[in-house]
Amino acid sequence: MQRCLELAALGKGSTHPNPMVGSVIIHNGQIIGEGWHHKAGEPHAEVNAIESVQNRKLLKESTIYVSLEPCAHFGKTPPCSLRIIEEGIPHVVVATVDPHSAVAGKGIEMLRDKGVKVEVGILEKEARELNAPFFTFHKEKRPYVTLKMAVSSDGFLAPDPNTREANEPAWITGYRSKQKVHKLRSEVDAILVGGKTIVMDNPSLTTRLWPGKSPQRIIWTNRPIDGRNTVMNDGNSTWIVGPHASEYGYESPIETWNTNTAIELLHELFERNITHVLVEGGASTIQKFLEDEVWDEAWVLNGKVAFESGIKAPVLDSARKVEEFQVEDDLWQRFERL
């Protein structure tokens, strides 16, 4: 099952809105086939694993391991449970039940009804953690929320706005950290920042330093955004939200709607099929999610630069540190909400 999880992770950033899934087929203690889900609309992990087996006759004496319950419905592809039954595979080992309402135990039930032996719960915790955004989306009916903030050595997100000009980013971390942030962006569906971040930094909010699709851009603001900013004039989609956003009169590809709280915003993003959103700041924007207690994990990037004064970094209450490592001179820490 550990190999299933390793295979599943190869699909990170490319399977939305589907989960990452890996599958391994064992015959007499030997791996004879394996596969993972590459992209939404393409074959699922179980099918790819089956197709990789050279001698299909062995399937009738094999066990198939899969990191998520095989589907039981017709979507863009036929049900994986049906394919397993058709191939005559007698034994299925599943890490965890699929929370999607179209599956939710139905795949396991279909298999057992046809006499297939099904075991469930092997490395279940690890399988759920791998697809935490997928499980949050379907169980809590909101996107998984990742906060990200770069913090100076003296605890600031940015220097005093009165000490710098607009459109002049104040970098805290190094180039390798910037690359890694762009990797994070490539793995989410949407990226969100506040209007002040746009004014002061003029970011493009893309994955230009890492291969992969750029996320949907969202700007949460209390005032109109200048059309000269990159996110407004580069021809790519940007969503503008806030208390009066619908009054700003932007044209496509800029879209607007009104929102007042983080919870309200997340409900709207759920309806728009956003599974995972990365909140990159600034301080007041991050604070909205902390106050409403609708965040799941936070990346804190600690740089060596000192500002002496400025905008203080928000405090992560009710959080536990689960990971820490160096990226050149920068200390990366990941926290989970308790």
Secondary structure, 3 states (H helix, E strand, C coil): CHHHHHHHHHHCCCCCCCCCCEEEEEECCEEEEEEECCCCCCCCHHHHHHHCCCCHHHHHHCEEEECCCCCCCCCCCCCHHHHHHHHCCCEEEECCCCCCCCCCCHHHHHHHHCCCEEEECCCHHHHHHHCHHHHHHHHHCCCEEEEEEEECCCCEEEECHHHCCCCCCCCCCCHHHHHHHHHHHHCCCEEEEEHHHHHHHCCCCCCCCCCCCCCEEEEECCCCCCCCCHHHHCCCCEEEEECCHHHCCCCCCEEEEECCCHHHHHHHHHHCCCCEEEEEECHHHHHHHHHHCCCCEEEEEECCCCCCCEEECCCCCCEEEEEEEEECCEEEEEEEEC
